[in-house]
Amino acid sequence: MTSWDSWLEAERERRTRGALERRLQVTEHPAEPIAYRGGARLVNLSSNNYLGLAGHPLLIEAAAKGAARGAGSGSSRLVTANDPETAALDEKIAAFKGSEAALLVGSGYLANVGVLAALADRDTAVFSDRLNHASIVDGVRLSGAQAHRYRHLDLDQLEELLRSSSAERKLIVTDTIFSMDGDTAPLTELVELKNRYDALLVLDDAHGGGVFGPNGEGYAHELGLAGEIELTIGTFSKAFGAYGAYVAASRALIDQLVSSCRTLIYSTALPPSVVASIDAAIELVREVGDRREALRKKSERFRTRLAEIGFDTGASTTQIVPAIVGSSERALELARALEERGVLAVAIRPPTVPTGQARIRFSLMASHSDHDLELALEALESVL
């Protein structure tokens, strides 16, 4: 065996011992309320298609019309791929978010990594919630900034860190809806702190966009704080049912990113089909207040029933509902048992969540039927 063979074998053994091995599984209809694996019908509680729009006829039609312009964009936006449709979409996103400017980028991961690395440097102190998404963690690392991770939602520790920092510039970054816990960031208090300590506040609204706000604009709009947020990153791959991501901010910040965001500069632009589907999704999201309300009601009912059965749902208040079970082995066992009973719910294990906090992460969709959600709850009750 070569040194690489030995290392790969040791890594595989380590993952196996810790119940951390991951495998790709073929899933049919992965964004729909009912999915199929190996021919088995499964109530799908693992998709982020929160409003059930991924299969909407208007989005499919828009994507098909966009594809008629070409299968690919041909280059990065800074070379030739900033076509009229893409440029117009920037303006549409800015209008939707109520910001001076906006910028379409390839994905939420690319947005977080690129934005943080472009705005922060060694003269910047970045203050990040300990449970922020991995893309935020990676962006802070790549920036070379002075990194401070505060305990989850611990505003006292955050203020202590802000007060003691002598950095030239300060940046606070947080998820709005935490993707593995389903709880929410205390935006009112964060706005007060960023004003008090002259910090830039950056939000990752990946799981809030489409779901919250009067017209699906996002979590800051839900709280009436949109005008207080310097920069928001969001995705179109979840509640919007499409793909891609955006940055909404002042014109000065967007100009800075156009010239320095490496994940924009060195990535091929989104293809015409995706640009067209995003354009249609923004219009559709404005109109589906009934789906937002249905999602909230289904999520509340599911979360309440899950707690009554005896599962620990943490501090979830949203469409993301964890069942925290502790060990990775237990989470895998539970996921297998649920799949045998017709429920697709994925085990989430370290390093995605802290050690000892493995869980099943349930994602509710507005398009779930009450009957299928009841079947899932009965399966959970039977396996507990």
Secondary structure, DSSP 8 states (H G I E B T S, - for coil): --HHHHHHHHHHHHHHHTT--------BSTTSSEEEETTEEEEE-S---TTS-TT-HHHHHHHHHHHTT-S---S-IIIII--HHHHHHHHHHHHHHT-SEEEEES-HHHHHHHHHHHH--TTEEEEEETT--HHHHHHHHHHT-EEEEE-TT-HHHHHHHHHH---SEEEEEEESB-TTT--B--HHHHHHHHHHTTEEEEEE-TTTTTTSSTTS--HHHHTT-GGG-SEEEEESSSTTSS--EEEEE-HHHHHHHHHH-HHHHTS----HHHHHHHHHHHHHHHH-HHHHHHHHHHHHHHHHHHHHHT-B-TT--SSEEEEEEESHHHHHHHHHHHHHTTEE--EE-TTSS-TT-EEEEEE--TT--HHHHHHHHHHHHHH-
